Amino acid sequence: MTRKSLAIDMDNVIVDIETNWITWYHKEFGIEVTKEAMHGIPEDQAFPDPLAARSLIYKPGFFRNAPLVPGAQEALLKLQENFDVFIVSAAMEFPNSLSEKYDWLNEHFPFIHWKNIVFCGDKRVINTDYLIDDHLKNLDYCQGTPILFTAGHNRGIDKYRRVDNWDEALELLSSIETI
């Protein structure tokens, strides 16, 4: 039996960028923003000063020090038993992103082989059986089965099958494929 391939996005899927952004904004500007404020709008628009919020993404350490999404490590370990798991990130836009994301993955997901890490500018080049991502701009071009991972900015969108957390992702994938 041929193993199915599974591409998994980083930001807001295995890396809690929302919490990280809120924390950094509060530290930098002294203003607290809730996760609920991010519901249904682009991430940077949730902050009182979207340009200031966006500037944080360019600061050293932003990607490197972000927290894990709960359950991600355990889920990816489990998924690797039956899928060829690839971490896929459009990491080219932000200068620090590439090295910081790679170091972050080595720390939190040392069991993901470097050959299974794909940093790209556009995810249309990804051709896997499944793609788990939080952005429609990536899922719209998915060549396999798209799975929408819930993040604040994509609430209210019902275009794709949605999972709210890693337990739901495992359940969905096990209902489609035997894991």
VOKEKOL-716866 format. One record per residue: residue in three letters; x, y, z of N, C-alpha, C in turn. Coordinates in steps of 0.05 Angstrom, whole numbers, padded with zeros to 5 digits, always signed. Each point is the difference from the previous one (the first is absolute). Example, Ala and Ser with C-alpha at 12.3 -4.5 7.8 and 13.67 -1.06 7.14 Angstrom:
Ala+00264-00114+00156-00018+00024+00000+00018+00024+00000
Ser-00007+00021-00014+00016+00024+00001-00015+00022+00014
***
This chain:
Met+00017-00024+00000-00017+00024+00000+00018+00025+00000
Thr-00006+00019-00017+00015+00025-00002-00009+00019+00022
Arg+00020+00012+00013-00007+00019+00021-00010+00026-00012
Lys-00019+00012+00012-00010+00026-00009+00018+00022+00011
Ser+00000+00022-00015+00017+00023+00009-00018+00021+00012
Leu+00011+00014+00020-00014+00020+00015+00018+00024+00004
Ala-00008+00023-00010+00014+00025+00004-00014+00015+00023
Ile+00017+00011+00018-00011+00014+00023+00013+00028+00002
Asp-00016+00020+00000+00009+00027+00003+00011+00005+00028
Met+00016+00021+00003+00011+00006+00026-00017+00020+00015
Asp-00001+00025-00009-00013+00022+00014-00029-00005+00004
Asn-00009+00001+00025-00027-00004+00009-00010-00029-00004
Val+00018-00018-00006-00006-00028-00002+00016-00017+00020
Ile+00026+00004-00001+00017-00013+00021+00014+00021+00017
Val+00001+00025-00009+00012+00022+00014-00022+00020+00007
Asp-00003+00007+00025-00021+00018+00009+00008+00029-00005
Ile-00001+00008-00025+00007+00027-00008-00019+00021+00011
Glu-00025-00006+00003-00019+00019+00011+00008+00008+00028
Thr+00005-00020+00017+00008+00006+00028+00026+00015+00000
Asn+00019-00008-00016+00026+00013-00002-00003+00029-00008
Trp-00016+00005-00020-00004+00028-00010-00013+00017+00022
Ile-00019-00010+00014-00013+00014+00022+00020+00007+00022
Thr+00016-00020+00007+00021+00004+00021+00020+00021-00008
Trp+00010-00002-00025+00020+00019-00009-00012+00029-00002
Tyr-00025+00002-00009-00013+00026-00002-00003+00013+00028
His-00008-00016+00019-00003+00010+00027+00027+00009+00011
Lys+00021-00016-00003+00026+00007+00009+00011+00026-00013
Glu-00005+00002-00025+00011+00023-00016-00016+00025+00004
Phe-00027-00002+00002-00017+00024+00000-00017+00003+00024
Gly+00000-00020+00018-00015+00002+00025-00030-00003-00003
Ile-00008-00010-00023-00029-00002-00006-00007-00030-00002
Glu-00020-00009+00015-00008-00028-00001-00022-00004-00020
Val+00003-00019-00017-00020-00008-00020-00007-00029+00006
Thr-00026-00006-00002-00009-00028+00005+00000-00016-00026
Lys+00000-00026+00004-00002-00018-00024-00027+00004-00014
Glu-00020+00006+00016-00027+00004-00011+00000+00024-00019
Ala+00017+00020+00005+00002+00023-00018+00009-00007-00028
Met+00013-00024-00002+00010-00009-00026-00020-00015-00016
His-00023-00005+00011-00020-00017-00013-00012+00014-00025
Gly+00004-00014-00023-00012+00008-00025+00013+00022-00015
Ile+00024+00009+00009+00014+00021-00015+00030-00007-00003
Pro+00013+00012-00020+00029-00006-00002+00014+00006+00026
Glu+00021-00017+00006+00013+00001+00026+00009+00028+00009
Asp+00014+00014-00018+00011+00026+00008-00022+00021+00005
Gln-00023-00004-00012-00022+00019+00003-00013-00001+00027
Ala+00006-00020+00016-00011-00002+00027+00013+00019+00020
Phe+00022+00011-00008+00016+00017+00018-00007+00030-00005
Pro+00001+00016+00021-00007+00029-00003+00017+00013-00022
Asp+00025-00008-00003+00017+00011-00021+00010-00023-00017
Pro-00014-00007-00022+00008-00023-00016+00028+00002-00011
Leu+00010+00023-00008+00027+00003-00010+00021-00006+00022
Ala-00005+00009+00024+00017-00006+00022+00000-00030+00006
Ala-00023-00012-00001-00002-00028+00005+00015-00016-00021
Arg-00003+00008-00025+00014-00013-00022+00031+00002+00003
Ser+00009+00023+00010+00029+00004+00003+00012-00020+00019
Leu-00015-00011+00018+00010-00020+00019+00010-00025-00013
Ile-00013-00007-00023+00007-00024-00014+00029+00001-00011
Tyr+00010+00024-00003+00027+00004-00011+00021+00001+00022
Lys-00008-00001+00025+00019+00001+00022+00013-00027+00005
Pro+00026+00000+00005+00014-00025+00007-00013-00013+00025
Gly-00004-00026-00002-00012-00016+00022-00030-00004-00002
Phe-00013+00015-00018-00029-00002-00001-00009-00029-00006
Phe+00011-00012-00021-00007-00027-00007+00013-00021+00018
Arg+00025+00005+00007+00015-00019+00016-00012-00006+00027
Asn-00012+00020+00013-00009-00003+00027-00030-00004+00003
Ala-00014-00006-00021-00029-00004+00001-00007-00026+00013
Pro-00023-00001+00014-00008-00025+00014-00012-00020-00019
Leu+00000-00025+00009-00012-00022-00015-00031+00002+00001
Val-00013-00010-00020-00029-00005+00001-00003-00025+00016
Pro-00018+00000+00020-00004-00024+00017-00006-00024-00017
Gly+00013-00022+00008-00005-00026-00013+00015-00005-00026
Ala+00014+00020-00011+00012-00002-00026+00023-00022+00000
Gln+00017+00001+00020+00022-00019+00000-00010-00029+00001
Glu-00018-00005+00018-00011-00027+00003-00015-00009-00026
Ala-00015+00018-00012-00014-00006-00024+00018-00007-00024
Leu+00021+00016-00003+00018-00005-00022+00016-00026+00003
Leu+00007-00006+00025+00013-00026+00005-00019-00023-00008
Lys-00025+00003+00007-00020-00021-00007-00004-00001-00030
Leu-00002+00023-00013-00005+00000-00029+00023-00011-00015
Gln+00025+00003+00010+00023-00011-00014+00000-00030-00002
Glu-00016-00013+00017-00001-00029-00001-00012-00010-00026
Asn-00018+00016-00012-00014-00009-00024+00000+00019-00023
Phe+00011+00024+00004+00001+00020-00022+00029+00009-00004
Asp+00006+00008-00024+00025+00015-00005-00007+00029+00007
Val+00010+00009+00023-00007+00027+00010+00021+00020-00009
Phe-00010+00022-00012+00017+00022-00008-00009+00025+00014
Ile+00019+00016+00010-00006+00026+00011+00005+00020-00023
Val-00021+00016-00005+00001+00018-00023-00006+00028+00010
Ser+00018+00019-00006-00004+00027+00009+00008+00020-00022
Ala-00017+00019-00005+00007+00022-00019+00017+00020+00016
Ala+00025-00009+00005+00018+00014+00018+00018+00021-00013
Met-00005+00005-00026+00019+00017-00014-00005+00030+00003
Glu-00024+00008+00009-00007+00028+00001+00014+00016+00021
Phe+00006-00013+00022+00012+00015+00023+00029-00009+00004
Pro+00019+00018+00000+00028-00006+00000+00009-00019+00022
Asn-00010+00003+00024+00009-00017+00022-00014-00027+00001
Ser-00022-00002-00015-00017-00023+00002+00014-00026-00007
Leu+00015-00001-00021+00012-00024-00010+00017-00015+00022
Ser+00020+00014+00010+00017-00013+00020-00014-00004+00026
Glu-00017+00019+00008-00014-00003+00026-00020-00023-00001
Lys-00014-00003-00022-00019-00022-00002+00015-00027+00000
Tyr+00022-00001-00014+00016-00025-00001+00010-00007+00028
Asp+00010+00020+00015+00010-00006+00027-00023-00007+00018
Trp-00023+00013-00003-00024-00007+00016-00008-00029-00005
Leu-00001-00008-00025-00007-00028-00007+00019-00019+00012
Asn+00026+00006-00001+00020-00018+00011-00004-00004+00030
Glu-00008+00022+00014-00005-00002+00028-00025-00016+00007
His-00022+00007-00013-00026-00011+00007-00008-00026-00015
Phe+00012-00003-00023-00007-00024-00017+00025-00013-00010
Pro+00018-00008+00018+00025-00012-00010-00004-00026-00015
Phe-00024-00012+00002-00006-00025-00014-00008+00005-00030
Ile-00003+00025-00008-00006+00006-00028+00027+00003-00014
His+00005-00017-00020+00025+00001-00014+00003+00025-00017
Trp+00024+00010-00003+00004+00025-00016-00011-00003-00028
Lys+00000-00024-00011-00011-00004-00027-00030+00005-00002
Asn-00013-00001+00024-00029+00004+00001-00008+00028+00008
Ile+00019+00018-00001-00006+00029+00006+00002+00015-00026
Val-00022+00014-00008-00001+00015-00025-00006+00029+00006
Phe+00019+00017-00005-00004+00029+00002-00003+00010-00028
Cys-00021+00014-00005-00005+00010-00027-00013+00027+00000
Gly-00003+00012-00023-00014+00025-00002-00030-00003-00006
Asp-00006-00021-00013-00028-00005-00009-00006-00029+00002
Lys-00020-00007+00015-00006-00029+00005-00014-00014-00024
Arg-00005+00015-00022-00011-00014-00023+00018-00022-00010
Val+00025+00001+00006+00019-00021-00009-00002-00026+00016
Ile-00015+00001+00022-00003-00024+00017-00020-00019-00011
Asn+00008-00025-00003-00017-00020-00012-00001-00024+00019
Thr-00016+00002+00021-00003-00022+00020-00030-00009-00001
Asp-00004-00023+00012-00028-00010+00002-00018+00017+00017
Tyr+00012+00012+00021-00015+00018+00018+00017+00024+00007
Leu-00014+00022+00005+00013+00025+00010-00016+00010+00023
Ile+00013+00004+00023-00013+00013+00023+00012+00028+00002
Asp-00017+00020-00002+00009+00028-00001-00023+00017+00011
Asp+00008+00025+00009-00020+00018+00011-00008+00022-00020
His+00013+00000-00024-00006+00021-00020-00012-00011-00025
Leu-00022+00012-00008-00013-00008-00025+00018+00004-00024
Lys+00017+00020+00000+00018+00006-00022+00018-00025-00006
Asn+00004-00016+00020+00016-00025-00004-00018-00024-00007
Leu-00022-00002+00014-00018-00022-00004-00014+00001-00027
Asp-00005+00024-00011-00013+00004-00025+00016-00014-00023
Tyr+00026-00002+00003+00017-00012-00021+00009-00028+00008
Cys-00010-00011+00021+00007-00026+00009-00007-00021-00021
Gln+00020-00017-00007-00004-00020-00021-00012-00025+00012
Gly+00001-00003+00026-00012-00023+00013-00026+00009+00015
Thr-00003-00011+00024-00024+00006+00017+00008+00023+00019
Pro-00013+00023-00002+00005+00022+00019-00014-00003+00026
Ile+00014+00006+00022-00012+00000+00027+00006+00027+00013
Leu-00020+00014+00008+00002+00027+00011+00004-00003+00031
Phe+00023+00010+00009+00005+00000+00029-00009+00027+00011
Thr-00017-00001+00020-00012+00025+00011+00020+00019+00011
Ala-00002+00025-00008+00015+00022+00011-00019+00023+00001
Gly+00007+00021+00016-00019+00022+00002-00009+00012-00026
His+00019+00004-00018-00007+00013-00026-00018-00016-00018
Asn-00002-00027+00004-00016-00016-00018-00027-00009+00012
Arg-00007+00011+00023-00026-00007+00012-00022+00010-00018
Gly-00021-00017-00002-00023+00008-00017+00003-00010-00029
Ile+00022-00010-00007+00004-00011-00027-00006-00029+00000
Asp-00017-00009-00019-00007-00028+00000+00006-00012-00028
Lys+00020+00009-00013+00007-00009-00026+00012-00028+00000
Tyr+00015-00007+00021+00013-00026+00001-00006-00015+00026
Arg+00006-00025+00001-00002-00015+00025+00018+00013+00020
Arg-00011+00005+00024+00014+00014+00021+00006-00017+00024
Val+00023+00005+00011+00007-00012+00026+00008+00023+00019
Asp-00009-00002+00025+00005+00021+00019+00025-00004+00016
Asn+00010-00025+00000+00024-00007+00016+00012-00026-00010
Trp+00022-00008+00012+00014-00024-00009-00016-00026+00006
Asp-00016-00001+00021-00016-00024+00005-00020-00004-00023
Glu-00012+00022-00009-00019-00001-00022+00014-00008-00026
Ala+00024+00011-00004+00016-00007-00024+00006-00030-00001
Leu+00008-00011+00022+00006-00029+00001-00025-00016-00005
Glu-00022+00009+00012-00026-00014-00004-00008+00000-00029
Leu+00002+00024-00013-00008+00002-00028+00018-00017-00018
Leu+00026+00002+00004+00018-00016-00017-00003-00030+00005
Ser-00006-00008+00024-00004-00028+00006-00026-00010-00012
Ser-00020+00018-00004-00025-00008-00013+00003-00003-00030
Ile+00020+00014-00011+00006-00001-00029+00020-00022-00006
Glu+00021-00001+00017+00021-00019-00004+00003-00016+00027
Thr+00009-00024-00002+00005-00016+00025+00026+00009+00012
Ile-00002+00012+00025+00024+00008+00014+00000-00013+00027
***
